[in-house]
Amino acid sequence: LIRLKEFVQSSLDFAWTSESSRVRPSEEFSSLNPIDRIVEKAKTDQDPYLCMIEACSGCGKSLTAVDFFVRNADVSIYFLFNPSQRVDTVQDIYEPVEQITRLINKAIECDLSMLAKSHAGSQGTAPLDALEVDFATDGRKLHLLGVLAFLWSEETTWAPVSVKDAQNWKKRRWVLVDEVIPPQQEDTCIFSVTAKIVLLRRVLINSKINCILLGTNTMVMNLGMVSQSSQHLRNKVRRIYCFTHRSLPPYILPSDASEEVMNKVFGKAQVPKLLDHVNPWTCSLFLRELGRVLENSKPHMLIQSVSRTLWQLITAAKPSLRKESIYCMFQIAAREPVSQLHISQGFALLNVWGNYPPPRNSEEATVLLDLEDRKPALKGTFLSELTSRFASAVLDPITTVACAGGGMPFSHASALEVLQKIHLDQRIGQESLSRDAWKRDGNLLESFGAVVVMISSWSPPQDLLKNFAFHCGMKDERKVDDILASVANKESFVEMLTSCMCNLVPVRESEIEHSLSAVLGSYARNKDKEGRDGTFAGPASFPSMWRGGAEFKNRSANSLVQNTSSNYITGLLSHNLDVNVFMVAEMSFNIEIFMNSRYDGTEWLVLHLERKGKQTWTASTFRRPTNKRKQGEDSVDERMVEKILRKRVLMIVEIGSQTMPFYGQQCKVADSGALET
């Protein structure tokens, strides 16, 4: 208890001082703990409560449970569903309860073994039916209840105790079980994870002990699979509550200095709204890291500078974080519903509220399950049909900053390699994470190209082109300055390129001018309404506000001939944008002839990356000055002066006609999710 209390205080009060006018953050957190509210409600109800806290990593599930436990140790117990098998993945909050966790888990295993022996069939293959026991009348004594009786001082030993005896204990207590994360697929035999969940819940509910399961995907993969399978349990459970991420306390700023930092980076007017939506864990890491680099840098550079470090901290602490889920976060349909697996293996949130969530930490955010049908439902949606969704980057920018990984969010893999694995998994029907990423927005190259543009934009400015090439499956280790070494007056082009492609996040067209535009850029899909696939722009804090556009054509070299290529590029450039990205499988096209024949008054930087050649960037400039009469000269004087009115950038990327999964696929995704050729 002492160690757990110290952990809560160190997590919440690390920057608080006694001289501060603020309430101690740990005290404020306790006052907002939703478990206290459900405990008060249960006092007036005779039936035991079964509750789930369903939220992704960092929302504060464990902190909420531990805070309640250390304040109410006489009526509660906190432990993990499974002992950790790896020392390097044990979180600090779990270490103090590791011995209790092992003891209770061993007791559950003993009870499962006892039930298996009493069931017809061999011990190793006994099915889940072995748990079809009316524990309230059966009379057998259980090791799980014996351990709880000893820990709560109901008994002086941990000898097995019957359900009937447990019903007569002096106090109604609460068991808080953390890390209840069922596997995606599992045989429901007697020694399966599912069997452990079933036994734990049935024994506790029949013993009139309230139970709170903390986990991710618990609603769908645990409760939806087994909650209604037992007549003996159905007769006992009258209240099943789901604590959503909106139920949990928001992030509480630990000090005045932290508030000043947030105000500086995001703007004072935006901070309250941000704190209402931000992931508390990523926000805490963000503030700690920002304190190490806080200088006179501009806000958009500050958040970019900590992106890589945040990614390293998060991936080390969350080994379940999947590349496919991060890939989905940066797709242009990132806020559409996805599989609930993205909750445990990413940073998605339970998709219950749509666009109108209840107030944070409100009673409305804790939902009572509908148990009238044999299929439990949450706000009208059957548990088996529940989905998740990613928070808007404009509402929770910090999680997006962390998952961007400084332009390298897939460890040593490129975006192309991740996409190839997604398509391989999809072909063999392996899992829903890959299906989510596979069936998304627009044509295949358009979706991939948008991901590359956005992820690369989080690179350190000088690594922008290097990482762009890497994510396209090519290699160019040079810095931007080195790639543009032969370009005269390259500084203006470098500034334009690295400013326009900076801190890009997926937004809807209506959100391009969003509330965090000072620190975040935007990438919106245009759906070819204006002759281009996407529009993007960097943060508004740059001296000049440059805008970019992108066009993606998954065509072979034979079909994308000279005239067709020039038509597509002409259409893209006709929008008068500053940075233009044209990505194609392969093309037959003389860019020099094209650029020398038009666009008077413009100096162009053309960056070309193609798989057939050296697979490195080539940089060329094309000057098309316009003739202007010298000011003050007589009208009959024909002397003229050449003048450049503006500079623009064109990036041409040939991804390769034989590159999988684009090879042979001029495909679009239908509404059903099936590929159309």
C-alpha positions in Angstrom: 0.0 0.0 0.0 2.8 2.4 0.8 4.6 1.8 -2.5 1.3 2.1 -4.4 0.5 5.4 -2.7 4.0 6.7 -3.5 3.5 5.7 -7.1 0.2 7.6 -7.4 1.8 10.7 -5.8 4.9 10.5 -8.0 2.8 10.1 -11.1 0.5 13.1 -10.4 2.4 15.4 -8.0 5.9 15.3 -9.6 5.9 19.0 -10.3 3.7 20.2 -7.5 5.1 22.2 -4.5 3.6 23.1 -1.2 3.9 26.8 -2.1 1.6 26.3 -5.1 -1.9 27.8 -5.0 -3.1 24.7 -6.8 -4.8 21.8 -5.2 -2.5 18.8 -4.9 -3.1 16.9 -8.2 -3.4 13.5 -6.5 -6.1 14.9 -4.2 -7.9 16.4 -7.2 -7.6 13.1 -9.0 -9.2 11.2 -6.1 -12.1 13.6 -6.0 -12.8 12.8 -9.7 -12.4 9.0 -9.4 -15.5 7.5 -11.0 -15.1 4.3 -9.0 -16.2 6.2 -5.9 -19.4 7.1 -7.6 -20.2 3.6 -8.6 -19.4 2.3 -5.1 -21.9 4.8 -3.6 -24.5 3.7 -6.1 -23.9 0.0 -5.2 -24.6 0.7 -1.5 -28.3 1.1 -2.3 -28.5 -2.0 -4.4 -28.7 -5.6 -3.1 -27.2 -7.2 -6.3 -23.5 -7.3 -7.0 -22.0 -5.1 -9.6 -19.9 -6.2 -12.6 -18.0 -3.3 -14.2 -15.5 -2.9 -17.0 -13.1 0.0 -17.5 -12.6 -0.1 -21.3 -9.9 2.4 -22.6 -6.6 2.3 -24.4 -3.2 2.6 -22.8 -2.6 5.9 -21.0 -6.2 6.8 -20.2 -5.7 6.2 -16.5 -7.4 2.9 -15.9 -4.7 1.5 -13.6 -4.2 4.8 -11.8 -7.9 5.1 -11.2 -8.0 1.6 -9.7 -4.9 2.0 -7.6 -6.0 5.4 -6.3 -9.3 3.8 -5.1 -7.5 0.8 -3.6 -5.0 2.7 -1.5 -7.8 4.8 0.0 -10.2 1.8 0.5 -7.9 -1.2 1.3 -10.3 -2.6 3.8 -13.0 -3.1 1.2 -11.1 -3.8 -1.9 -8.2 -5.6 -3.5 -6.2 -4.8 -6.6 -4.1 -7.3 -8.6 -3.3 -8.3 -12.2 -5.2 -10.9 -14.2 -1.9 -12.6 -15.2 1.5 -12.4 -13.6 4.0 -10.8 -15.9 6.3 -13.2 -17.7 8.9 -10.6 -18.7 10.7 -8.5 -16.2 11.4 -5.7 -18.7 7.7 -5.1 -19.3 6.5 -4.9 -15.7 5.2 -1.4 -15.1 6.2 0.3 -11.8 2.5 0.4 -10.8 2.4 -3.4 -11.0 5.5 -4.3 -9.0 4.0 -3.9 -5.5 1.2 -6.3 -6.3 3.3 -8.9 -8.1 3.2 -11.4 -5.2 -0.5 -11.0 -4.6 -1.1 -11.5 -8.3 0.9 -14.7 -8.4 -0.9 -16.0 -5.3 -4.4 -15.3 -6.6 -3.6 -16.7 -10.1 -2.3 -19.9 -8.5 -5.5 -20.2 -6.6 -7.6 -19.8 -9.8 -5.5 -22.5 -11.5 -6.1 -24.8 -8.5 -9.8 -24.3 -8.8 -9.8 -24.8 -12.5 -7.9 -28.1 -12.0 -10.5 -29.2 -9.4 -13.4 -28.5 -11.7 -11.7 -30.2 -14.6 -11.2 -33.4 -12.6 -14.9 -33.4 -11.6 -16.0 -33.0 -15.2 -16.5 -35.9 -17.5 -13.5 -36.1 -19.8 -9.8 -35.7 -19.3 -8.3 -32.9 -17.3 -6.4 -31.4 -20.2 -9.3 -31.3 -22.7 -12.3 -30.5 -20.4 -14.4 -27.8 -22.1 -15.8 -24.6 -20.7 -18.9 -26.6 -19.7 -16.9 -27.7 -16.7 -17.6 -24.3 -15.2 -21.4 -24.8 -15.5 -21.7 -25.1 -11.8 -24.2 -23.3 -9.5 -21.5 -22.1 -7.1 -24.2 -20.6 -4.8 -25.6 -24.0 -4.0 -22.8 -26.4 -5.0 -21.1 -26.2 -1.6 -17.6 -26.9 -2.8 -14.8 -24.8 -1.3 -12.7 -22.6 -3.6 -9.0 -21.6 -3.3 -9.8 -18.2 -4.8 -12.2 -17.3 -2.0 -9.7 -18.7 0.6 -7.0 -16.3 -0.5 -9.3 -13.3 -0.6 -10.6 -14.3 2.9 -7.0 -14.3 4.2 -6.1 -11.0 2.6 -9.2 -9.3 4.0 -8.7 -10.9 7.4 -11.9 -12.8 7.3 -9.9 -16.0 8.0 -6.5 -16.6 9.6 -5.4 -19.1 6.9 -5.9 -19.3 3.1 -7.7 -22.6 3.3 -10.5 -22.9 0.6 -13.8 -21.2 1.4 -17.3 -21.9 0.0 -19.4 -19.4 -1.8 -22.1 -19.7 0.9 -19.6 -18.7 3.6 -18.2 -15.8 1.5 -21.8 -14.4 1.2 -21.8 -14.0 5.0 -18.6 -11.9 5.2 -19.0 -8.7 7.2 -18.4 -6.2 4.3 -19.4 -5.9 0.6 -16.1 -5.7 -1.1 -14.6 -4.8 -4.5 -12.1 -6.8 -6.5 -10.2 -4.7 -9.1 -8.5 -6.9 -11.7 -6.1 -5.2 -14.1 -4.8 -6.2 -17.5 -7.8 -8.3 -18.3 -7.0 -8.6 -22.0 -8.3 -11.7 -23.7 -6.5 -13.1 -26.7 -7.9 -12.6 -30.2 -8.5 -16.2 -30.8 -8.5 -19.1 -28.3 -10.0 -22.5 -27.7 -12.4 -22.3 -24.8 -11.0 -25.2 -22.9 -10.9 -25.4 -19.1 -7.3 -23.9 -18.8 -7.8 -21.1 -21.3 -7.7 -17.4 -20.5 -11.4 -17.3 -21.2 -12.0 -20.0 -18.6 -10.0 -18.0 -16.0 -12.2 -14.9 -16.7 -15.4 -16.9 -16.5 -14.4 -18.6 -13.2 -13.3 -15.4 -11.6 -16.5 -13.5 -12.5 -18.9 -16.3 -11.6 -17.3 -17.0 -8.2 -17.2 -13.3 -7.3 -20.7 -12.5 -8.4 -22.2 -15.5 -6.7 -20.3 -14.6 -3.5 -21.8 -11.1 -3.7 -18.4 -9.5 -4.3 -18.4 -6.6 -6.7 -15.9 -6.9 -9.6 -14.2 -4.4 -11.8 -12.3 -5.6 -14.8 -9.7 -3.2 -16.3 -8.5 -3.8 -19.7 -8.8 -3.3 -23.4 -11.1 -5.1 -25.8 -12.8 -6.6 -22.7 -16.2 -5.5 -23.8 -16.1 -7.4 -27.1 -13.7 -10.2 -26.6 -14.5 -11.1 -23.0 -18.0 -10.1 -21.9 -19.6 -10.4 -25.3 -18.2 -13.9 -25.6 -19.1 -15.4 -22.3 -21.1 -13.1 -20.1 -24.5 -14.6 -21.0 -23.4 -18.2 -21.4 -24.4 -19.3 -17.9 -27.9 -19.4 -16.5 -26.4 -19.4 -13.0 -24.7 -16.1 -13.7 -27.6 -14.5 -15.5 -29.7 -14.8 -12.5 -27.2 -13.0 -10.3 -26.0 -10.1 -12.5 -28.4 -7.2 -12.6 -25.9 -4.3 -13.1 -23.1 -4.3 -15.6 -21.5 -1.0 -16.1 -18.9 0.1 -18.7 -16.5 2.9 -17.8 -15.5 4.5 -21.1 -12.4 6.7 -21.6 -14.7 9.7 -21.1 -15.6 8.4 -17.6 -12.0 8.7 -16.4 -10.4 11.9 -14.9 -8.9 14.3 -17.5 -5.2 15.1 -17.4 -4.5 17.4 -14.4 -1.7 19.8 -14.9 0.8 19.3 -12.1 2.0 22.9 -11.8 1.8 26.5 -12.9 4.9 26.0 -14.9 3.2 23.1 -16.8 0.3 25.3 -17.6 2.6 28.0 -18.9 4.3 25.5 -21.2 0.9 24.3 -22.6 -0.2 27.9 -23.1 3.0 28.7 -24.9 2.8 25.7 -27.2 -0.9 25.4 -28.0 -2.4 28.8 -27.0 -4.2 29.6 -23.8 -7.6 29.5 -25.3 -7.0 25.9 -26.6 -5.6 24.3 -23.5 -8.9 23.5 -21.6 -10.3 21.8 -24.7 -7.1 19.9 -25.3 -7.0 18.6 -21.7 -10.5 17.4 -22.1 -9.5 15.1 -24.9 -5.7 14.4 -24.6 -4.4 11.0 -23.5 -3.1 11.7 -19.9 -0.1 9.4 -20.2 1.2 10.8 -23.5 0.5 14.3 -22.2 2.6 13.7 -19.0 5.5 12.3 -21.1 5.2 15.3 -23.5 5.5 17.8 -20.7 8.5 16.1 -19.1 10.3 15.9 -22.4 9.4 19.4 -23.4 11.0 20.6 -20.2 14.3 19.3 -21.4 14.3 21.1 -24.7 12.3 24.2 -23.9 14.1 27.2 -25.4 13.1 30.1 -27.5 12.1 27.8 -30.3 8.8 28.3 -32.0 6.0 26.0 -30.7 5.7 24.0 -33.9 9.5 23.2 -33.8 9.2 22.3 -30.1 6.6 19.6 -30.6 8.5 18.2 -33.6 11.7 18.1 -31.6 10.2 15.7 -29.0 8.3 13.5 -31.4 11.1 10.9 -31.7 11.8 10.7 -28.0 8.2 10.3 -27.1 7.9 7.5 -29.6 10.8 5.7 -28.1 9.4 6.0 -24.6 5.9 4.8 -25.6 7.1 1.8 -27.7 9.3 0.7 -24.9 6.5 0.8 -22.4 3.8 -0.5 -24.7 5.1 -3.5 -26.6 1.6 -4.2 -27.9 1.6 -1.1 -30.1 1.4 -2.2 -33.7 2.8 -0.7 -36.8 -0.5 -1.3 -38.6 -2.4 0.8 -36.1 0.0 3.7 -36.4 -0.3 3.4 -40.2 -4.1 3.7 -39.8 -3.7 6.8 -37.7 -2.1 8.7 -40.6 -4.4 7.5 -43.3 -6.7 10.2 -44.7 -9.8 8.4 -43.3 -8.2 8.1 -39.8 -11.4 9.1 -38.0 -13.6 6.5 -39.5 -14.6 3.4 -37.4 -12.0 0.7 -37.1 -11.7 -2.7 -35.3 -11.8 -2.5 -31.5 -8.4 -4.2 -31.6 -6.9 -0.8 -32.1 -7.7 -0.1 -28.5 -5.3 -2.6 -27.1 -2.8 -2.5 -30.0 -2.9 1.3 -30.7 -4.5 4.4 -29.2 -8.0 4.1 -30.5 -11.0 4.8 -28.3 -14.3 2.9 -27.9 -16.6 4.2 -30.6 -19.8 4.7 -28.5 -20.4 8.4 -28.7 -19.7 9.4 -32.3 -19.2 13.1 -32.7 -21.1 14.1 -29.5 -19.3 12.7 -26.4 -20.6 13.4 -22.9 -18.7 15.7 -20.6 -15.4 14.3 -19.3 -15.7 12.4 -16.0 -19.5 12.7 -16.0 -22.0 10.1 -14.9 -23.3 9.9 -18.5 -19.9 8.6 -19.6 -20.4 5.4 -17.6 -22.9 3.3 -19.5 -25.2 0.6 -18.2 -25.3 -2.4 -20.5 -28.6 -3.5 -21.9 -29.1 -7.1 -20.7 -32.7 -7.7 -21.8 -31.7 -9.7 -24.9 -29.4 -12.7 -24.8 -26.9 -10.5 -26.7 -25.6 -7.6 -24.4 -25.6 -4.2 -26.1 -24.0 -0.9 -25.3 -26.1 2.1 -26.3 -28.0 0.1 -28.9 -24.9 -1.7 -30.4 -24.3 -5.3 -29.8 -20.9 -5.9 -28.2 -19.8 -8.1 -31.1 -20.4 -5.1 -33.4 -18.6 -2.5 -31.4 -15.8 -0.6 -33.1 -13.2 2.0 -32.1 -12.0 5.2 -33.6 -8.9 7.4 -33.3 -9.3 10.8 -31.7 -8.9 13.8 -34.0 -5.4 15.0 -34.1 -6.8 18.5 -33.5 -8.4 17.3 -30.2 -5.5 15.1 -29.1 -2.4 16.4 -30.9 0.1 15.0 -28.4 -0.7 11.3 -29.1 -0.3 12.1 -32.8 3.0 13.8 -32.1 4.2 10.7 -30.2 3.0 8.2 -32.8 4.6 10.2 -35.6 8.0 9.1 -34.3 9.9 12.0 -35.7 9.2 10.7 -39.2 10.2 7.1 -38.4 7.2 5.5 -36.5 7.7 1.9 -37.7 11.0 1.2 -36.1 13.4 0.1 -38.9 10.5 -0.6 -41.3 9.3 1.8 -44.0 5.7 2.7 -44.8 6.0 0.6 -47.9 7.1 -2.5 -45.9 4.2 -2.0 -43.5 1.8 -1.7 -46.4 3.2 -4.9 -48.0 2.7 -6.8 -44.7 -0.8 -5.4 -44.4 -1.7 -6.8 -47.9 0.0 -10.1 -47.1 -2.0 -10.5 -43.9 -5.2 -9.5 -45.7 -4.7 -12.1 -48.4 -4.4 -14.9 -45.8 -7.2 -13.4 -43.7 -5.0 -13.1 -40.7 -6.4 -10.2 -38.6 -8.7 -7.2 -38.5 -5.9 -4.6 -38.0 -4.6 -5.2 -41.4 -8.1 -5.3 -42.8 -8.7 -1.8 -41.4 -5.6 -0.4 -43.1 -6.2 -2.3 -46.3 -9.8 -1.2 -47.0 -9.3 2.5 -46.4 -9.8 5.6 -48.6 -9.4 6.1 -52.3 -7.1 4.2 -54.6 -4.2 2.3 -53.2 -1.5 4.7 -54.2 -3.4 7.7 -53.0 -3.9 6.2 -49.5 -0.2 5.2 -49.3 1.1 8.5 -50.7 -0.8 10.5 -48.1 0.7 8.4 -45.3 4.2 9.0 -46.7 3.7 12.7 -47.0 2.2 13.1 -43.5 4.7 10.8 -41.7 7.7 12.3 -43.5 6.6 15.8 -42.5 7.4 15.0 -38.8 11.1 14.4 -39.7 13.8 16.9 -38.6 13.7 19.4 -41.5 17.0 18.3 -42.9 15.8 14.7 -42.9 12.6 15.3 -44.8 13.7 14.0 -48.2 15.8 11.2 -46.7 12.8 9.8 -44.8 10.4 10.4 -47.8 12.6 8.2 -50.0 12.9 5.6 -47.2 9.2 5.2 -46.8 8.9 4.8 -50.6 11.3 1.9 -50.3 14.3 3.7 -51.6 17.5 5.0 -50.0 19.0 8.5 -50.0 20.9 9.3 -46.8 21.7 12.9 -47.8 20.4 15.9 -46.0 18.1 18.4 -47.8 21.0 20.9 -48.1 23.2 18.2 -49.7 20.5 17.2 -52.2 20.0 20.8 -53.2 23.7 21.6 -53.2 23.8 22.5 -56.9 20.8 24.8 -56.6 21.5 28.5 -56.6 20.0 30.4 -53.7 18.7 27.1 -52.3 17.7 28.6 -49.0 14.4 29.9 -50.2 13.5 26.5 -51.7 14.6 24.7 -48.5 12.4 27.0 -46.4 9.4 26.5 -48.7 9.7 22.7 -48.8 10.3 22.2 -45.0 7.7 24.7 -44.0 4.9 23.5 -46.3 5.6 19.8 -45.4 5.8 20.2 -41.6 3.7 18.6 -38.8 1.0 17.4 -41.1 -2.0 15.5 -39.7 -5.2 14.1 -41.4 -8.2 16.5 -41.2 -11.5 16.8 -43.0 -11.8 19.4 -45.7 -13.9 21.6 -43.3 -11.1 21.5 -40.7 -8.2 22.7 -42.8 -8.2 26.0 -40.9 -8.3 24.3 -37.5 -7.8 25.7 -34.0 -4.3 24.4 -33.6 -3.0 25.7 -36.9 -0.1 27.5 -35.1 1.6 24.2 -34.4 0.0 21.6 -36.6 -0.3 21.5 -40.4 -3.1 19.8 -42.2 -3.6 17.2 -44.9 -7.1 16.9 -46.4 -8.4 14.6 -49.1 -10.0 16.4 -52.1 -11.5 13.3 -53.7 -10.5 14.8 -57.1 -13.2 17.5 -56.8 -10.6 20.0 -57.8 -8.4 17.9 -60.0 -6.1 16.8 -57.2 -6.2 14.1 -54.6 -5.0 16.0 -51.5 -4.2 19.5 -50.2 -1.7 20.2 -47.4 -0.1 23.1 -45.6 2.3 23.5 -42.7 1.7 25.4 -39.4 0.5 29.0 -39.8 3.3 30.2 -37.6 5.8 30.4 -40.5 6.4 33.9 -41.9 5.0 32.8 -45.3 2.0 30.5 -45.6 2.9 28.0 -48.3 0.4 25.5 -49.5 0.8 22.2 -51.3 -1.2 19.7 -53.4 -0.8 16.0 -54.3 -1.8 13.8 -57.1 -1.4 10.0 -57.2 -1.8 7.9 -60.3 -1.3 4.1 -60.1 -0.7 3.6 -63.8 1.9 1.6 -65.7 4.5 3.3 -67.9 2.7 2.0 -71.0 -0.5 3.7 -70.1 1.0 6.9 -68.6 2.6 8.2 -71.8 4.0 11.7 -72.4 0.7 13.4 -73.2 -1.1 11.8 -70.3 1.6 12.6 -67.8 1.8 16.2 -68.9 -2.0 16.5 -68.6 -2.0 15.1 -65.0 0.9 17.4 -63.9 -0.6 20.4 -65.7 -3.9 19.8 -63.8 -2.0 19.6 -60.5 0.1 22.7 -61.1 -2.9 24.7 -62.4 -4.0 25.2 -58.8 -1.2 27.6 -58.3 0.1 25.8 -55.1 3.7 26.2 -53.9 4.7 22.6 -53.3 3.3 19.9 -55.6 3.7 16.2 -55.2 3.1 13.8 -58.1 3.4 10.1 -57.3 3.0 7.5 -59.9 4.0 3.8 -60.4 6.1 4.7 -63.4 6.0 7.1 -66.4 7.6 7.9 -69.7 8.0 11.6 -69.5 10.6 14.3 -70.3 10.3 16.8 -67.5 12.9 19.1 -69.0 10.9 19.7 -72.2 7.7 20.1 -70.1 9.1 22.7 -67.7 10.9 24.8 -70.3 7.8 25.4 -72.3 5.5 27.2 -69.8 5.1 29.0 -66.5 6.6 32.3 -67.2 7.7 34.3 -64.2 8.5 31.2 -62.2 11.6 29.5 -61.0 11.0 25.8 -60.4 12.8 23.3 -58.2 12.0 19.8 -59.5 12.9 16.9 -57.3 12.7 13.5 -58.9 12.9 10.1 -57.2 12.6 7.0 -59.3 13.1 3.3 -58.6 14.6 2.5 -62.0 17.7 4.6 -61.6 19.9 5.2 -58.5 16.8 5.5 -56.3 18.1 8.8 -55.0 16.7 12.3 -55.4 17.8 14.5 -58.3 17.4 18.2 -58.1 17.0 20.5 -61.1 15.9 24.1 -61.5 14.1 25.7 -64.3 13.9 29.5 -64.7 11.1 31.0 -66.8 11.5 34.7 -66.3 8.9 37.1 -67.6 9.8 40.2 -69.6 8.9 43.5 -67.9 9.4 47.0 -69.3 12.0 48.9 -67.3 10.2 51.4 -65.0 10.5 55.0 -66.0 11.5 54.3 -69.6 9.8 56.0 -72.5 7.2 53.8 -74.1 9.0 53.7 -77.4 12.1 52.2 -75.7 12.0 48.5 -76.2 14.6 47.6 -73.6 13.2 44.9 -71.3 14.3 43.2 -68.0 13.8 39.6 -67.0 12.0 39.1 -63.7 11.1 36.1 -61.5 7.8 36.6 -59.8 7.7 33.5 -57.6 9.3 30.1 -56.8 7.6 26.8 -56.7 8.5 23.1 -56.1 7.5 20.0 -58.0 8.2 16.6 -56.5 7.9 13.6 -58.8 8.1 10.1 -57.3 8.1 7.0 -59.4 7.3 4.2 -56.9 8.0 1.4 -59.4 5.7 -0.5 -61.8 6.8 -3.8 -60.3 6.6 -2.7 -56.7 4.1 -4.6 -54.6 1.3 -4.2 -53.7 0.9 -1.6 -56.6 2.0 -4.0 -59.3 -0.9 -5.0 -61.5 -3.4 -3.1 -59.3 -5.2 -0.1 -60.6 -7.7 -0.6 -57.8 -10.2 1.3 -55.8 -11.9 0.4 -52.6 -15.6 -0.1 -52.8 -18.0 0.8 -50.0 -18.1 -2.9 -49.1 -14.3 -2.9 -48.6 -13.7 -5.1 -51.6 -11.0 -4.2 -54.2 -12.3 -3.1 -57.6 -9.9 -3.6 -60.5 
